[in-house]
Amino acid sequence: MAREIDEAWISEAIDRHRRVEQLRGDYERAVESHKVSVHSPDDSIEVTVTASGQITDIQIHGGLQHRQAAEFSRELQATVANAAEAARWARDKLHDEIFGKLRSLGEA
């Protein structure tokens, strides 16, 4: 028994694949360009990171004379860890925005 080839379904699948590839490119560009900033609790450190997790800037506000090296190191490490979490959150939001409306092949 020969199987029927559903040309319309194949055409739709090809179109969908192209659309997914386009959306993936949009997502990758958005992840690389979207930036978020995180501050330390005392606002003395600001870390800017892309949604991909790449740190693009670290700003130190105020003097460092009053800080112990170990205290500053802990504060910086915590702020960088928070920036990584913010980047993950931004990726998730961008993913939902870009891919959220993608329907399955079975949907009309």
Backbone as ProteinMPNN parsed JSONL, in Angstrom:
{"seq_chain_A": "MAREIDEAWISEAIDRHRRVEQLRGDYERAVESHKVSVHSPDDSIEVTVTASGQITDIQIHGGLQHRQAAEFSRELQATVANAAEAARWARDKLHDEIFGKLRSLGEA", "coords_chain_A": {"N_chain_A": [[0.851, -1.178, 0.0], [0.735, 2.075, -0.969], [1.995, 5.079, 0.438], [0.322, 8.123, 0.988], [1.345, 11.304, -0.066], [1.301, 14.257, 1.522], [1.252, 17.121, 0.15], [0.629, 19.751, 0.854], [1.011, 19.728, 3.624], [3.738, 19.205, 3.751], [4.753, 21.482, 2.47], [3.898, 23.424, 4.303], [5.371, 22.615, 6.514], [7.981, 23.122, 5.616], [7.837, 25.907, 5.296], [7.381, 26.576, 7.947], [9.761, 25.695, 9.117], [11.558, 27.502, 7.952], [10.584, 29.845, 9.086], [11.065, 29.362, 11.819], [13.865, 29.289, 11.766], [14.355, 31.944, 11.051], [13.268, 33.248, 13.285], [14.988, 32.215, 15.226], [17.386, 33.433, 14.501], [16.632, 36.112, 14.942], [16.277, 35.959, 17.709], [18.877, 35.294, 18.609], [20.28, 37.614, 17.834], [18.93, 39.5, 19.391], [19.552, 38.581, 21.98], [22.303, 39.034, 22.072], [22.39, 41.806, 21.896], [20.725, 42.949, 23.828], [20.842, 44.54, 26.941], [21.315, 44.426, 30.476], [21.453, 45.955, 33.695], [22.888, 45.587, 36.907], [22.974, 46.345, 40.34], [25.04, 46.586, 43.252], [24.025, 45.984, 46.677], [24.599, 48.344, 48.139], [24.811, 50.168, 46.123], [27.346, 50.757, 45.151], [28.638, 49.329, 43.222], [28.173, 48.615, 39.834], [27.121, 46.395, 37.437], [27.011, 45.697, 34.063], [25.488, 43.634, 31.73], [25.095, 41.546, 28.863], [22.189, 39.852, 27.526], [23.138, 37.424, 26.819], [24.975, 36.876, 28.701], [27.445, 38.041, 28.716], [29.676, 40.176, 30.251], [29.669, 43.594, 29.926], [30.366, 45.969, 31.077], [31.715, 47.328, 34.067], [31.114, 49.354, 36.701], [32.453, 51.344, 39.236], [31.297, 53.086, 41.889], [31.989, 55.878, 43.819], [34.566, 56.106, 46.343], [37.182, 53.718, 47.108], [38.636, 53.598, 49.373], [37.645, 53.211, 51.958], [36.971, 50.557, 52.032], [37.527, 47.133, 52.728], [39.639, 44.788, 51.117], [38.759, 42.098, 50.924], [36.045, 42.365, 51.539], [35.184, 44.011, 49.433], [35.724, 42.301, 47.286], [33.898, 40.176, 47.797], [31.483, 41.58, 47.515], [31.637, 42.405, 44.844], [31.733, 39.899, 43.551], [29.206, 38.871, 44.277], [27.563, 40.717, 42.997], [28.214, 40.279, 40.306], [27.317, 37.636, 40.104], [24.578, 38.095, 40.467], [24.154, 39.57, 38.168], [24.531, 37.6, 36.232], [22.29, 36.025, 36.747], [20.319, 37.902, 36.118], [20.812, 38.126, 33.391], [20.063, 35.562, 32.535], [17.335, 35.688, 33.134], [16.602, 37.752, 31.364], [17.152, 36.488, 28.906], [15.204, 34.448, 29.0], [12.849, 36.008, 28.957], [13.113, 37.295, 26.455], [13.079, 35.034, 24.828], [10.46, 34.094, 25.278], [9.039, 36.286, 24.237], [9.801, 36.249, 21.539], [9.45, 33.58, 20.577], [7.052, 32.842, 21.672], [4.571, 33.068, 20.366], [4.585, 31.201, 18.424], [3.054, 28.716, 16.647], [1.996, 25.268, 16.689], [2.405, 22.661, 14.147], [0.023, 21.306, 13.963], [-1.945, 23.104, 14.672], [-4.464, 25.373, 13.59]], "CA_chain_A": [[0.0, 0.0, 0.0], [1.532, 3.29, -1.09], [1.626, 6.16, 1.357], [-0.001, 9.386, 0.33], [2.201, 12.427, 0.314], [0.498, 15.455, 1.732], [2.08, 18.226, -0.338], [0.335, 20.959, 1.637], [1.654, 19.585, 4.937], [5.181, 19.343, 3.512], [4.985, 22.9, 2.194], [3.729, 24.132, 5.568], [6.511, 22.256, 7.357], [9.132, 23.859, 5.094], [7.624, 27.311, 5.667], [7.554, 26.669, 9.396], [11.193, 25.58, 9.383], [12.151, 28.785, 7.586], [10.146, 30.819, 10.097], [11.8, 29.065, 13.049], [15.242, 29.737, 11.549], [14.326, 33.409, 11.109], [13.068, 33.612, 14.684], [16.216, 31.889, 15.949], [18.323, 34.52, 14.21], [16.144, 37.283, 15.677], [16.543, 35.717, 19.118], [20.318, 35.383, 18.847], [20.655, 39.025, 17.742], [18.376, 40.178, 20.566], [20.305, 38.159, 23.165], [23.605, 39.691, 22.044], [22.3, 43.264, 21.978], [19.95, 43.383, 24.998], [21.695, 44.683, 28.116], [20.701, 44.701, 31.769], [22.404, 46.4, 34.705], [22.618, 45.15, 38.271], [23.742, 47.115, 41.32], [25.267, 45.993, 44.573], [23.049, 46.53, 47.638], [24.925, 49.727, 48.531], [24.934, 50.921, 44.87], [28.724, 51.151, 44.86], [29.097, 48.563, 42.062], [27.164, 48.398, 38.797], [27.59, 45.475, 36.404], [26.154, 45.636, 32.883], [25.683, 42.346, 31.08], [24.141, 41.255, 27.795], [21.331, 38.705, 27.844], [23.932, 36.212, 26.604], [25.804, 36.684, 29.878], [28.735, 38.706, 28.561], [29.8, 41.426, 30.997], [30.117, 44.656, 29.027], [30.868, 47.105, 31.835], [31.657, 47.328, 35.527], [31.343, 50.702, 37.209], [32.632, 51.474, 40.674], [30.835, 54.416, 42.287], [32.551, 56.261, 45.113], [35.938, 55.684, 46.604], [37.421, 52.38, 47.639], [39.525, 53.707, 50.515], [36.994, 52.717, 53.175], [36.611, 49.147, 51.882], [38.508, 46.06, 52.841], [39.742, 44.053, 49.849], [37.9, 40.903, 50.973], [34.643, 42.833, 51.485], [34.943, 44.464, 48.067], [35.718, 41.108, 46.446], [32.612, 39.491, 48.005], [30.428, 42.424, 46.945], [31.762, 42.314, 43.385], [31.341, 38.547, 43.148], [27.749, 38.765, 44.421], [26.934, 41.535, 41.955], [28.405, 39.553, 39.048], [26.387, 36.494, 40.141], [23.241, 38.648, 40.224], [24.109, 39.944, 36.754], [24.339, 36.358, 35.477], [20.875, 35.673, 36.918], [19.553, 38.876, 35.339], [20.987, 37.754, 31.984], [19.215, 34.396, 32.303], [15.959, 36.193, 33.137], [16.41, 38.491, 30.107], [17.064, 35.48, 27.825], [13.889, 33.806, 29.079], [11.84, 36.971, 28.509], [13.263, 37.444, 25.009], [12.627, 33.786, 24.213], [8.999, 34.107, 25.319], [8.548, 37.312, 23.319], [10.065, 35.897, 20.139], [8.917, 32.273, 20.212], [5.801, 32.578, 22.378], [3.398, 33.02, 19.487], [4.797, 30.164, 17.414], [2.04, 27.662, 16.796], [2.443, 23.961, 16.207], [1.905, 22.302, 12.827], [-1.341, 20.819, 14.063], [-2.874, 24.2, 14.914], [-4.952, 26.021, 12.363]], "C_chain_A": [[0.893, 1.237, 0.0], [1.042, 4.352, -0.107], [1.338, 7.417, 0.562], [0.938, 10.467, 0.846], [1.32, 13.659, 0.376], [1.37, 16.666, 1.388], [1.856, 19.493, 0.473], [1.033, 20.898, 2.991], [3.16, 19.767, 4.804], [5.536, 20.805, 3.276], [4.886, 23.726, 3.478], [4.904, 23.852, 6.506], [7.77, 23.004, 6.913], [9.022, 25.337, 5.47], [7.86, 27.519, 7.164], [9.039, 26.588, 9.768], [11.895, 26.897, 9.064], [11.816, 29.854, 8.627], [10.904, 30.602, 11.411], [13.248, 29.529, 12.913], [15.333, 31.26, 11.605], [14.18, 33.873, 12.557], [14.313, 33.321, 15.52], [17.27, 32.971, 15.722], [17.935, 35.804, 14.938], [16.48, 37.157, 17.161], [18.029, 35.878, 19.43], [20.802, 36.827, 18.782], [20.155, 39.794, 18.963], [19.167, 39.845, 21.825], [21.66, 38.86, 23.215], [23.508, 41.197, 22.262], [21.563, 43.768, 23.224], [20.849, 43.41, 26.23], [20.844, 44.944, 29.353], [21.814, 45.113, 32.733], [21.929, 45.96, 36.074], [23.524, 45.952, 39.193], [23.939, 46.301, 42.592], [24.258, 46.621, 45.546], [23.335, 47.977, 48.05], [25.123, 50.645, 47.325], [26.362, 51.35, 44.538], [29.286, 50.431, 43.633], [27.919, 48.381, 41.116], [27.783, 47.512, 37.724], [26.555, 45.468, 35.286], [26.517, 44.376, 32.117], [24.678, 42.219, 29.94], [23.285, 40.066, 28.226], [22.078, 37.391, 27.608], [24.855, 35.919, 27.787], [27.164, 37.351, 29.796], [28.725, 40.022, 29.34], [30.37, 42.474, 30.05], [30.682, 45.854, 29.776], [30.752, 46.828, 33.329], [32.017, 48.743, 35.967], [31.475, 50.646, 38.722], [32.275, 52.914, 41.021], [31.366, 54.722, 43.683], [33.955, 55.717, 45.268], [36.013, 54.286, 47.181], [38.257, 52.405, 48.915], [38.925, 53.087, 51.775], [36.698, 51.215, 53.127], [37.801, 48.229, 52.078], [38.511, 45.294, 51.521], [38.815, 42.843, 49.829], [36.425, 41.281, 50.874], [34.288, 43.249, 50.063], [34.845, 43.271, 47.116], [34.393, 40.36, 46.569], [31.468, 40.261, 47.355], [30.449, 42.347, 45.417], [31.314, 40.951, 42.881], [29.819, 38.378, 43.228], [27.038, 39.553, 43.328], [27.069, 40.874, 40.59], [27.474, 38.341, 38.993], [24.955, 36.963, 39.895], [23.081, 39.07, 38.767], [23.894, 38.71, 35.88], [22.878, 35.905, 35.571], [19.979, 36.627, 36.125], [19.65, 38.57, 33.845], [20.117, 36.55, 31.642], [17.757, 34.813, 32.224], [15.665, 36.913, 31.817], [16.305, 37.528, 28.923], [15.693, 34.82, 27.812], [12.795, 34.733, 28.57], [11.906, 37.156, 26.995], [12.772, 36.199, 24.28], [11.102, 33.745, 24.164], [8.416, 35.105, 24.335], [8.688, 36.875, 21.863], [9.386, 34.599, 19.729], [7.539, 31.982, 20.804], [4.584, 32.409, 21.493], [3.52, 31.973, 18.388], [3.811, 29.037, 17.648], [2.586, 26.343, 16.243], [1.864, 23.68, 14.823], [0.45, 21.871, 12.851], [-2.378, 21.908, 14.277], [-3.262, 24.855, 13.607], [-4.565, 27.465, 12.285]], "O_chain_A": [[1.72, 1.405, 0.896], [-0.155, 4.497, 0.139], [2.024, 7.73, -0.411], [1.27, 10.525, 2.03], [0.681, 14.041, -0.604], [2.123, 17.165, 2.225], [2.804, 20.23, 0.746], [1.584, 21.896, 3.455], [3.788, 20.409, 5.646], [6.518, 21.304, 3.826], [5.698, 24.622, 3.708], [5.372, 24.749, 7.208], [8.54, 23.468, 7.754], [9.998, 25.945, 5.911], [8.46, 28.509, 7.583], [9.51, 27.328, 10.632], [12.74, 27.352, 9.836], [12.667, 30.663, 8.997], [11.337, 31.567, 12.041], [13.8, 30.103, 13.851], [16.294, 31.803, 12.151], [14.885, 34.781, 12.999], [14.654, 34.091, 16.418], [17.963, 33.373, 16.657], [18.791, 36.5, 15.484], [16.914, 38.12, 17.794], [18.393, 36.53, 20.409], [21.644, 37.23, 19.584], [20.868, 40.638, 19.507], [19.425, 40.724, 22.647], [22.117, 39.24, 24.293], [24.453, 41.806, 22.764], [21.766, 44.912, 23.63], [21.534, 42.432, 26.53], [19.8, 45.593, 29.287], [22.959, 44.68, 32.606], [20.733, 45.958, 36.366], [24.686, 46.207, 38.877], [23.122, 45.452, 42.95], [23.702, 47.681, 45.259], [22.405, 48.748, 48.283], [25.557, 51.785, 47.487], [26.552, 52.237, 43.706], [30.289, 50.863, 43.065], [26.813, 48.04, 41.536], [28.834, 47.832, 37.17], [25.366, 45.259, 35.531], [27.691, 44.087, 31.883], [23.556, 42.717, 30.03], [23.622, 39.361, 29.177], [21.687, 36.355, 28.145], [25.447, 34.843, 27.866], [27.962, 37.233, 30.727], [27.869, 40.877, 29.114], [31.422, 42.27, 29.445], [31.397, 46.669, 29.193], [29.811, 46.179, 33.787], [33.088, 49.257, 35.643], [30.695, 49.976, 39.4], [32.884, 53.851, 40.505], [31.211, 53.925, 44.609], [34.454, 54.968, 44.428], [35.024, 53.747, 47.678], [38.556, 51.353, 49.48], [39.651, 52.496, 52.575], [36.213, 50.663, 54.114], [38.919, 48.515, 51.651], [37.467, 45.173, 50.88], [38.154, 42.588, 48.823], [35.647, 40.601, 50.206], [33.229, 42.889, 49.547], [33.98, 43.241, 46.24], [33.82, 39.951, 45.56], [30.591, 39.671, 46.724], [29.401, 42.238, 44.779], [30.591, 40.862, 41.888], [29.217, 37.795, 42.326], [26.024, 39.103, 42.795], [26.129, 40.906, 39.796], [26.903, 38.051, 37.942], [24.2, 36.297, 39.187], [21.998, 38.942, 38.196], [23.157, 38.768, 34.896], [22.301, 35.453, 34.582], [18.99, 36.2, 35.528], [18.673, 38.739, 33.115], [19.5, 36.515, 30.577], [17.022, 34.349, 31.353], [14.607, 36.712, 31.22], [15.473, 37.721, 28.037], [15.088, 34.649, 26.754], [11.909, 34.301, 27.834], [10.872, 37.171, 26.326], [12.126, 36.298, 23.236], [10.518, 33.403, 23.135], [7.419, 34.819, 23.672], [7.792, 37.108, 21.052], [8.806, 34.522, 18.646], [6.926, 30.97, 20.464], [3.659, 31.676, 21.844], [2.652, 31.874, 17.52], [3.753, 28.472, 18.74], [3.515, 26.325, 15.436], [0.948, 24.37, 14.375], [-0.273, 22.05, 11.871], [-3.57, 21.669, 14.086], [-2.491, 24.885, 12.648], [-4.901, 28.143, 11.315]]}, "name": "protein", "num_of_chains": 1, "seq": "MAREIDEAWISEAIDRHRRVEQLRGDYERAVESHKVSVHSPDDSIEVTVTASGQITDIQIHGGLQHRQAAEFSRELQATVANAAEAARWARDKLHDEIFGKLRSLGEA"}
